[in-house]
Amino acid sequence: AGLDEETRARVAALYESMCKWDAVATAVPGVVERLKNLRTLHEHALSHLQTAQALSAQQEATVQQIATTQGLLKELQARFPENMRRVEANFASLEGRLAKLAEQIK
């Protein structure tokens, strides 16, 4: 066939390019399989990360609830003696009134 020099050079370049791509083409299925495995690994990692983030948020909420509960407990402990004194005073007053009532009934 009467191909000119330019056409022969182009054909030779295309042939070389195809030979290089043949090596790449044989590696593609392996690369695709590794990418699929990596995708699965990344999905598992994301799931674990989301679980860890949820646990961290839950822990923060629990710590806040504990702090609030401790504050309320301290407030209760501080007010308890005064409340107990008032209850005792109310009972004493009630006992006094009942005694007066009992004297009036006699």
C-alpha positions in Angstrom: 0.0 0.0 0.0 1.3 3.4 -0.9 1.2 5.2 2.4 3.1 8.4 2.7 5.6 9.0 5.5 3.3 11.1 7.6 0.5 8.5 7.5 3.1 5.8 8.5 4.3 7.9 11.4 0.7 8.4 12.6 -0.1 4.7 12.3 3.1 3.9 14.2 2.2 6.4 17.0 -1.3 5.0 17.2 0.1 1.5 17.5 2.5 2.5 20.3 -0.4 4.2 22.1 -2.6 1.1 21.8 0.2 -1.1 23.1 0.5 1.2 26.2 -3.2 1.2 26.7 -3.4 -2.6 26.5 -1.3 -2.8 29.6 -3.6 -0.3 31.3 -6.7 -2.1 30.1 -5.6 -5.3 31.8 -5.1 -3.5 35.1 -8.5 -1.8 35.0 -10.6 -4.7 36.4 -8.2 -5.0 39.4 -8.4 -1.3 40.0 -12.2 -1.3 39.8 -12.3 -4.2 42.3 -10.0 -2.3 44.7 -12.1 0.8 44.3 -15.2 -1.2 45.2 -13.5 -2.6 48.3 -12.4 0.9 49.3 -15.9 2.1 48.9 -17.2 -0.6 51.2 -14.4 0.3 53.7 -15.2 4.0 53.5 -18.9 3.3 54.1 -18.0 1.2 57.2 -15.7 3.9 58.4 -18.4 6.5 57.9 -20.9 4.4 59.8 -18.4 4.0 62.7 -17.7 7.8 62.6 -21.4 8.6 62.8 -21.9 6.2 65.7 -18.9 7.8 67.5 -20.3 11.2 66.9 -23.7 10.2 68.2 -22.1 8.7 71.3 -20.1 11.8 71.8 -23.2 14.0 71.6 -25.0 11.7 74.0 -22.1 11.8 76.4 -22.1 15.6 76.3 -25.8 15.7 77.0 -25.4 13.3 79.9 -22.6 15.3 81.3 -24.8 18.4 81.1 -27.6 16.6 82.8 -25.3 15.4 85.6 -24.1 19.0 86.1 -27.6 20.3 86.3 -28.7 17.5 88.7 -25.7 18.2 90.9 -26.6 21.9 91.0 -30.2 21.1 92.0 -29.0 18.6 94.6 -26.7 21.3 96.2 -29.6 23.7 96.2 -31.8 21.2 97.8 -29.2 20.4 100.4 -28.8 24.1 101.2 -32.5 24.7 101.6 -33.4 21.5 103.4 -32.4 22.7 107.0 -34.6 25.8 106.6 -37.5 23.8 105.2 -37.2 21.3 108.1 -37.2 24.1 110.6 -40.4 25.5 109.0 -42.1 22.0 109.1 -41.1 21.6 112.8 -42.5 25.1 113.6 -45.7 24.3 111.7 -46.1 21.1 113.7 -45.5 22.9 116.9 -48.0 25.6 116.0 -50.5 22.9 115.0 -50.0 21.0 118.3 -50.5 24.3 120.2 -53.8 25.0 118.4 -54.9 21.4 118.9 -54.1 21.7 122.7 -56.1 25.0 122.9 -59.0 23.4 121.0 -58.9 20.4 123.3 -59.1 22.8 126.4 -62.1 24.6 124.8 -63.9 21.3 124.2 -63.5 20.2 127.9 
